[in-house]
Amino acid sequence: MPVTLVQVDFPHAGPWGAEMASAFEGLAQSIAAEPGFLFKYWTEDQAQGIAGGIYGFASRAEAEAYLTMHTARLQGFGITGIRGLILDVNEPLSRIDKAPVL
């Protein structure tokens, strides 16, 4: 099955680690219910002051719809400097390099 990735990052002042997991558990549950959602790797880099994620979606259309909605949601939280990309996965090369391809 083809996977479309969404990559998002933005400036973030915390919380980090376990505190982030606790603070954003409800958001994580909401994301898991999005149409076409397959997975998300939550990303954070406290030294750079950024957070975000890598998401897998079943189709490009669902990935695009999610990125539009999520960008607006983040902006509603007062977050600026949001960067979002939609990327296709080259499955044959990803398999060689042991990526968990669905």
N, C-alpha and C positions, 0 to 999 in steps of 0.2 A: 504494500500500500504506500503510495507517495505521501511524504510528510512535508508540510510547509512550515518553516520556522518563522517566528516573530522574535526579534531581539529588541529589547527596550532597556535603556538606562537613563538615569536622571540624578541630579545632585540630591544628596540625602545626608542629613545630620545625625541620623540615628532614630530609633534604637538599632542595635546590632545583635547578631548571634541569637542566643536563646530568648533575649528580650524581644527581638524582632519577630521571632517565631510566635511568641505569645501575643504580641500586639496585633499581628496581621493574620491570625488564624481564621477569623471570619472572612477576610478578603480572600484567603487561599481557598476556602470552601466555596465562595462565590465564583472564583475563576474556574474551579473544577466542574462547575455546572454549565459553562459556556458551550454553545453549539460548536461541534467539531473539535473540541478540546481533547488533546491526547495526553499532554504532560507539561510540566513547567519545572525548570531548574531556577530556583531563586538565587540571585547573585548579589553580592555585596563586597565592597572594598572600603573599609573604614579609612585607610590611609589616604585614598583619593576622594573620599566623601561621595561615593556613588553607590547606587543600588539599582536593581532592576531584575531582569530575568530573560531566560531563553524558553520559549514556548513552542510546542508542537501542535499543529492543527491538521485535520484531515483534508482540508482543501484551501486553496489560495483565497477564495471568496470568504471563507470563515475566518481566516487569518486577517484579511483586510478589514472585515467588519469588527473583529475584536480590537485591532490596533486603533481604529477610529474611536470606538467606545472607550477603550482604556486610556487613551490620550486625553479625552475629554474628562474622564473621571479624575485622572491625576491633576489636570488643570483645575478642576473643582476643589481639590485639596490644597490648591495654592502652589503647586509644583510647577516650576518653569525649567527650561533647558532640557526638555524631554527629547530623547533621540530614539526613533523607532525605525526598524528595517524589517522588510519581509524578504525571506530568502528561500529558494528551493534547495532541496538536498540532492546531491549527486549520490544516489544509493550504492552503485557499484564501488566507488572509491571509499565511501564511508564504511562499507562492510569490510574492506581490506584493512582499514584502520580501526576496526573493532567498535565502531559507533553503534549504540543500541538503536538500530533501524527497525521500525515496525513493519 
